[in-house]
Amino acid sequence: MNPGQRQSALELTIGVVGPHDLVERVMLSGATLSGAAPVGAAGAAVGMSGAGWPQGQPSFAGLGLARRLVAAAYRSEQEAPDKVLRLGPGIDVFLFASPVPQEYARRAGVLHGPATCVPLAGSALFATLLRAGADGRYDLSRVSVDVLARRDVEDAFTELGIAATNIHVREDPANAATLAAFHERLWRRGQTSVAFTCLESVAQRLAAAEIPVLAVRPTGSAIRAALRTATLLGAHRRLEEAQLAVAVVEVPTLRETPRRPAPRQSREELRLTVHRFLLQEAQRMQATVARVSDHAFLVIATRGSLSGVTDGFRVPPFADRARNELGVAVEVGVGLGRTAQDAEGNARTALARSQAGPGARGFALDRDGHALVPAPRSATAAPAGKPKGLETLSRLAEKLPVGDGTRVVDAETAGRLLGVTSRTARRLLHTLVEEGLAWPLPPNRTPQPGRPRQFYRLVTEKLEHRPVS
């Protein structure tokens, strides 16, 4: 069974990304909540029912929504983007072990839906403080903490009556080496008595250097809270995708014009051709088509199905394929609404706006009449879908050595600069090539066996024309 494919339209799939031990705890906690059998190995899918929530907690059984957990365990936080890609687009929501792998996935641009992480600032931090206090060897007024927000740390220490004046906090997620260096530097200066880390890899590094360290591990209640949050996010996304959406499709060629009326037979043939084309398109997205006039059709679908064929409402549906396959221009307006009448009204408003000024206000309106995707500020603005590539290019350009005029990198160099694996960096470089933001250079022929390294020339000149947001 491929985890990237949903079992049914009513099944909620949660991707669990983290180290092996924590992934196993999450999977077992999920099985306990739902009454399912425990998981034997990471990577297996677990069937979840909405009927197993603890008393007083929200249940999704009334929505007919089943849950399924899919595990993706890693050895290093930097593997998180690859694990997200491996799980595929069939995941409704991702649950990460901590903010660090979630940040790696976000920076790599692989998250295209809701995501959350197991909270470590609440019961997990208090449990670590209690363990440290019970040990009796540490001065808890001199502690270094990574990843957690300073306000959360100070609140926890204050609640326990511990002065937070000499508590050192590094909030920004970073790799294990950087975080370990942060703790080690403070300890060797005598500013701290123990390090609190949210990453097991950091704890291992500090322990090897004989530096006192305690890992902030999530409690059972924190894991259950994270599963509830992930389920709520996924259910909200499903409900959002199920919103009613209507597309009004007009064929300008079929409009009656007193100046040059087209022969009736040719108009009927074109009308049937367009109708047949829309029926084929609707079948692919599980929608319905209705003819409403001699030159207009209604396509009734859901927000999720229309989003899939419009690149997230960035490209009008049907227009490109109608032009390429039929040689016919069509005009499209899309609207969402609480009722079919509201959705159709918004679709006609969107169509009228696009006819008045193509692309000026977007071709799709939400149920409140607002454009789903803001239009570019000017004709020279970057096309939809480009900002991710520009962001990657900008980050690479900023991290390259000053004075390096060649701007040439390979996957290994790009991965080191971006803090991702070489595999993820190679994929990001391929995206830059597709968007015209990098040029693949001819591979160097070397006497060594194996595939030669592929280098890319970054087109940093494109950054000078980046639109100001």
C-alpha positions in Angstrom: 0.0 0.0 0.0 1.4 3.4 -1.0 1.2 5.9 1.8 0.8 8.6 -0.8 -2.7 7.3 -1.7 -5.7 7.8 0.5 -7.9 4.9 1.3 -11.1 6.7 1.0 -12.5 10.2 0.7 -13.4 10.1 4.4 -10.0 9.0 5.7 -7.7 11.5 7.4 -4.0 10.7 6.9 -1.4 12.0 9.3 2.3 11.8 8.4 4.5 11.3 11.5 8.0 12.5 10.9 10.7 12.2 13.6 13.4 9.9 15.2 12.6 6.2 15.4 11.8 6.1 19.2 9.5 9.2 19.1 7.7 8.0 16.0 7.0 4.7 17.7 5.7 6.5 20.8 3.4 8.6 18.6 2.1 5.6 16.7 1.5 3.7 19.9 -0.3 6.7 21.5 -2.5 7.0 18.4 -3.3 3.3 18.6 -4.3 3.7 22.3 -6.5 6.6 21.5 -8.4 4.8 18.8 -8.4 1.3 20.3 -6.3 -0.1 17.4 -3.7 -2.7 17.8 -0.2 -1.4 18.6 2.2 -0.9 15.7 4.9 -3.5 15.3 7.4 -1.4 13.3 7.8 2.2 12.2 6.6 2.9 8.7 3.4 0.8 9.0 0.0 2.5 8.7 -2.4 2.3 11.6 -6.2 2.5 11.2 -7.8 5.1 13.4 -11.4 5.6 14.3 -12.9 8.8 15.7 -14.6 7.0 18.5 -11.6 6.4 20.7 -11.0 9.9 22.1 -10.7 10.4 25.8 -13.8 11.6 27.6 -14.3 15.4 27.1 -12.2 15.5 24.0 -13.5 16.3 20.5 -14.7 13.3 18.4 -14.7 13.2 14.6 -16.9 10.1 14.4 -19.9 12.3 13.7 -18.2 13.5 10.5 -17.5 10.0 9.4 -13.8 10.8 9.4 -11.3 7.9 10.0 -7.7 8.6 10.9 -4.6 6.8 9.7 -1.0 7.4 10.9 1.8 6.9 8.5 5.4 6.9 10.0 8.5 8.3 8.4 11.4 7.9 10.8 14.8 9.6 10.2 18.3 9.4 11.7 19.0 13.2 11.4 16.7 16.2 11.4 18.1 17.2 8.0 16.4 14.2 6.5 12.9 15.6 7.3 12.4 17.2 3.8 13.2 13.9 2.1 10.8 12.1 4.4 8.0 14.6 3.6 8.6 14.1 -0.2 8.6 10.3 0.3 5.2 10.3 2.0 3.8 12.1 -1.0 0.8 14.5 -1.5 -1.7 12.1 0.0 -0.9 13.3 3.5 -3.5 15.6 5.0 -1.4 17.0 7.8 2.2 16.4 9.0 3.2 15.9 12.6 6.9 16.6 13.4 8.9 15.5 16.4 9.9 19.1 17.2 10.1 22.6 15.6 13.5 21.8 14.1 12.5 19.1 11.5 9.4 21.1 10.7 11.6 24.2 10.0 13.9 22.1 7.7 10.9 21.0 5.7 9.5 24.5 5.5 12.8 26.0 4.3 13.1 23.3 1.7 9.7 24.3 0.3 8.2 20.8 0.5 5.3 21.6 2.8 2.1 22.3 0.8 -0.4 21.7 3.5 -1.0 22.0 7.3 1.7 20.9 9.7 2.4 21.0 13.4 4.9 19.5 15.9 4.9 17.9 19.3 4.9 20.7 21.9 7.9 20.7 24.2 7.3 23.9 26.1 4.6 22.6 28.4 4.5 19.3 30.3 7.7 18.2 28.6 9.7 21.1 29.9 8.2 20.8 33.4 9.1 17.1 33.5 12.7 17.9 32.6 12.9 20.5 35.3 11.5 18.1 37.9 14.1 15.4 36.8 16.9 18.0 37.1 15.7 19.1 40.5 15.3 15.5 41.8 18.9 14.8 40.7 20.2 17.5 43.0 23.5 18.1 41.1 22.5 21.1 39.1 21.9 24.8 39.8 18.7 25.4 37.9 19.2 29.1 38.0 22.1 28.6 35.5 20.7 26.6 32.5 21.0 26.8 28.7 18.0 25.8 26.7 17.6 25.4 22.9 14.7 25.6 20.4 12.0 26.6 22.9 10.7 30.2 23.0 12.3 32.4 25.7 8.9 33.4 27.0 7.8 29.8 27.5 11.1 29.0 29.3 10.9 32.0 31.6 7.2 31.3 32.4 8.1 27.7 33.4 11.0 28.7 35.6 8.9 31.5 37.2 6.1 29.0 37.9 8.6 26.9 39.9 10.0 29.9 41.7 13.3 29.8 39.9 14.9 33.1 38.9 15.3 33.2 35.1 17.9 36.0 35.1 20.8 33.6 34.1 18.8 31.3 31.9 20.3 31.3 28.4 17.9 30.5 25.5 18.6 30.0 21.8 15.2 30.0 20.1 16.2 29.7 16.5 16.2 26.1 15.2 19.6 24.9 13.9 21.5 21.8 13.2 22.9 19.6 16.0 26.5 20.9 15.7 25.4 24.5 16.0 23.2 23.9 19.0 25.8 21.7 20.7 28.4 24.5 20.3 25.9 27.0 21.9 25.6 24.8 25.0 29.3 23.9 25.2 30.5 27.5 25.0 28.3 28.6 27.9 29.2 25.6 30.1 33.0 26.0 29.5 32.7 29.6 30.5 31.0 28.6 33.7 27.8 30.3 32.9 25.6 27.2 33.1 25.5 24.0 35.2 23.4 21.9 32.7 22.1 22.1 29.2 18.4 21.4 28.2 18.1 20.3 24.6 15.1 19.4 22.5 17.2 17.2 20.1 18.5 13.8 21.0 21.4 14.3 18.5 22.5 17.3 20.5 22.3 15.4 23.8 24.5 12.7 22.4 27.1 15.2 21.3 27.2 16.9 24.7 27.3 13.7 26.6 30.3 12.6 24.5 32.0 15.8 25.5 31.2 15.1 29.1 28.9 18.2 29.4 25.9 17.8 31.7 22.8 17.6 29.6 19.1 16.6 29.9 17.0 16.0 26.8 13.5 17.6 26.8 11.4 14.6 25.8 7.7 14.9 25.1 5.3 13.4 27.7 2.4 11.2 26.8 0.0 14.2 27.3 2.1 16.3 24.9 1.9 13.6 22.2 -1.8 13.2 22.6 -2.3 17.0 22.4 -0.2 17.0 19.2 -2.3 14.2 17.7 -5.5 16.2 18.6 -4.0 19.3 17.0 -3.0 17.5 13.9 -6.4 15.9 13.6 -8.1 19.3 13.9 -5.8 20.8 11.3 -6.4 17.9 8.9 -10.2 17.9 9.4 -10.3 21.7 8.8 -8.4 21.2 5.6 -10.8 18.4 4.5 -13.8 20.6 5.3 -12.3 23.5 3.4 -11.6 21.3 0.4 -15.2 20.1 0.5 -16.6 23.7 0.1 -18.9 24.1 -2.9 -17.2 25.7 -5.9 -18.7 26.8 -9.2 -16.9 27.7 -12.4 -18.6 29.7 -15.1 -17.1 29.0 -18.5 -18.0 31.2 -21.5 -16.9 30.8 -25.1 -16.6 34.2 -26.8 -16.8 32.7 -30.2 -20.3 31.5 -29.5 -21.7 34.8 -28.5 -24.2 36.2 -31.0 -22.8 39.3 -32.8 -25.1 41.3 -35.2 -22.1 42.4 -37.2 -20.8 38.9 -38.2 -23.2 36.2 -37.3 -21.6 32.7 -37.5 -23.5 29.9 -39.4 -25.9 28.1 -37.0 -24.5 24.6 -37.9 -20.9 25.6 -37.1 -21.9 27.2 -33.8 -23.7 24.0 -32.8 -20.7 21.9 -33.7 -18.4 24.1 -31.7 -20.9 24.1 -28.7 -21.0 20.3 -28.7 -17.3 20.1 -29.0 -16.7 22.4 -26.0 -19.5 20.6 -24.0 -17.8 17.3 -24.7 -14.4 18.7 -23.7 -15.8 20.1 -20.4 -17.5 16.7 -19.6 -14.1 15.0 -20.0 -12.5 17.5 -17.8 -15.2 17.3 -15.2 -15.0 13.5 -15.1 -11.3 13.8 -14.2 -12.1 16.0 -11.2 -15.4 14.4 -10.2 -17.5 17.4 -11.1 -20.7 18.0 -13.1 -21.3 20.2 -16.1 -24.5 22.1 -17.1 -25.2 24.3 -20.2 -26.8 27.6 -19.1 -26.9 29.5 -22.4 -25.8 29.3 -26.0 -22.2 30.4 -25.0 -21.9 29.5 -21.3 -21.5 26.4 -19.1 -21.5 25.8 -15.3 -19.0 23.4 -13.8 -20.0 22.4 -10.2 -17.2 20.9 -8.1 -15.5 21.3 -4.8 -12.8 23.6 -3.8 -10.3 20.7 -3.4 -10.9 19.4 -6.9 -10.7 22.8 -8.5 -7.6 23.6 -6.6 -5.9 20.5 -7.9 -6.4 21.6 -11.6 -5.6 25.2 -11.1 -2.3 24.9 -9.2 -3.9 26.3 -6.1 -6.1 28.8 -8.0 -3.1 30.3 -9.7 -4.0 29.2 -13.3 -7.5 29.4 -14.7 -9.0 25.9 -15.3 -9.7 24.6 -18.8 -8.3 27.6 -20.6 -4.9 26.2 -21.6 -6.2 22.8 -22.6 -9.1 24.2 -24.6 -6.7 26.4 -26.5 -4.1 23.7 -27.1 -6.5 20.8 -27.9 -9.5 22.6 -29.5 -8.0 25.8 -30.6 -10.8 27.7 -28.8 -10.5 30.5 -26.3 -12.6 30.2 -23.2 -13.1 32.7 -20.3 -13.5 31.3 -16.8 -14.6 32.7 -13.4 -14.6 30.6 -10.2 -16.5 31.3 -7.1 -17.0 29.7 -3.7 -20.1 30.1 -1.5 -22.2 28.8 1.3 -24.9 27.9 -1.3 -24.9 27.1 -4.9 -26.5 30.4 -5.7 -23.8 32.3 -3.8 -21.0 30.3 -5.4 -22.4 31.0 -8.9 -22.8 34.7 -8.1 -19.2 35.0 -7.0 -18.1 33.1 -10.1 -20.0 35.5 -12.4 -18.5 38.4 -10.5 -15.0 37.0 -11.0 -15.6 36.4 -14.7 -16.8 40.0 -15.2 -13.8 41.3 -13.4 -11.4 39.3 -15.5 -13.2 40.4 -18.7 -12.9 44.0 -17.6 -9.1 43.6 -17.0 -7.6 40.2 -17.5 -5.8 39.1 -14.4 -6.3 42.4 -12.7 -8.2 41.0 -9.7 -7.9 37.2 -10.1 -10.2 34.7 -11.7 -11.4 33.1 -8.4 -13.3 34.6 -5.4 -13.8 33.1 -2.0 -17.2 32.9 -0.3 -16.8 36.5 0.9 -16.1 37.8 -2.5 -12.3 38.2 -2.0 -9.7 37.1 -4.6 -8.2 33.7 -3.6 -4.8 34.6 -5.0 -3.8 38.3 -5.1 -2.9 39.6 -8.5 0.7 40.7 -9.3 1.5 44.3 -8.5 2.6 45.0 -12.1 3.1 43.4 -15.4 6.8 42.8 -14.6 6.0 40.9 -11.4 7.1 37.3 -11.1 4.6 34.8 -12.3 2.7 32.6 -9.9 4.8 29.8 -8.5 8.1 31.6 -8.8 8.7 33.1 -5.3 9.8 29.7 -4.0 12.6 29.5 -6.6 13.6 33.1 -6.0 13.7 32.5 -2.3 16.0 29.5 -2.7 18.2 31.5 -5.1 18.4 34.4 -2.7 19.4 32.2 0.2 22.1 30.6 -1.9 23.4 33.9 -3.1 23.6 35.3 0.5 25.6 32.3 1.8 28.1 32.2 -1.0 31.5 33.7 -0.2 31.7 37.5 -0.9 33.6 38.2 -4.1 32.7 34.8 -5.7 31.7 36.2 -9.1 31.3 32.8 -10.7 28.2 31.8 -8.5 28.7 28.1 -9.4 27.5 25.4 -7.0 26.8 21.7 -7.0 24.3 19.7 -5.0 26.8 19.0 -2.2 27.7 22.7 -1.8 24.1 23.8 -2.1 23.0 21.3 0.6 25.7 22.5 3.0 24.7 26.2 2.4 20.9 25.5 2.8 21.2 23.0 5.6 19.6 20.2 3.7 20.7 16.8 2.3 22.4 16.6 -1.1 19.3 14.8 -2.5 17.0 17.7 -1.5 19.5 20.3 -2.8 19.7 18.5 -6.1 15.9 18.7 -6.4 15.9 22.4 -5.5 18.6 23.0 -8.1 16.5 21.2 -10.7 13.6 23.5 -9.8 15.9 26.6 -10.3 16.8 25.3 -13.7 13.1 24.8 -14.7 12.4 28.4 -13.6 15.3 29.8 -15.4 17.1 30.8 -12.2 20.1 28.5 -12.8 22.0 27.0 -15.7 23.4 23.5 -15.7 27.1 23.5 -16.8 28.7 20.7 -18.8 30.1 18.1 -16.4 33.8 18.0 -15.9 35.5 14.9 -17.3 37.7 13.5 -14.6 39.9 10.3 -14.6 38.1 9.1 -11.4 35.4 6.4 -11.9 31.8 7.2 -11.3 29.4 9.9 -12.4 31.0 13.4 -12.7 29.7 16.1 -10.4 27.1 18.4 -12.0 27.6 22.1 -11.4 25.1 24.9 -11.8 25.6 28.6 -12.5 23.2 30.6 -10.4 21.5 33.4 -12.4 21.7 35.9 -9.5 20.9 38.7 -11.9 17.2 37.7 -11.6 17.3 38.9 -8.0 17.8 42.5 -9.1 14.4 42.4 -10.7 12.6 40.7 -7.8 9.3 42.6 -7.0 9.1 44.4 -3.7 6.3 42.9 -1.5 
